[in-house]
Amino acid sequence: MTDTELRAQSFEIAWKYLDQSGLLAGEHRDAARFILNRIDRMMLRGEKRRLLLSNAAIDAYRLRPTLVTLDA
């Protein structure tokens, strides 16, 4: 499996889980960028396990700080 395939498969697993669980919030483009960034950083450090990559991206997304808008 190439790195490109590994990246795509890891992203797809994370995205499907977050989408089906209703956890995707806000702009989907920003969510995709966040997930891919997490996967890319781990791959740059040498991680090649697809489920570890996708699960780490899911966990990071779930724990990310969210912006809160205050109504005045």
Residue pairs with C-beta under 8 A, 6 or more apart in sequence:
1 9
3 43
6 43
6 48
6 50
6 53
7 36
7 39
7 40
7 43
9 50
9 54
10 39
10 50
10 53
10 54
10 57
11 32
11 35
11 36
11 39
11 54
11 57
13 50
13 51
13 54
14 35
14 39
14 54
14 55
14 57
14 58
14 61
15 24
15 32
15 35
17 54
17 58
18 24
18 31
18 35
18 58
18 61
23 61
23 62
24 31
25 31
25 66
31 61
34 60
34 61
34 64
35 57
35 60
35 61
38 56
38 57
38 60
38 61
39 53
39 54
39 56
39 57
42 52
42 53
42 56
43 53
47 53
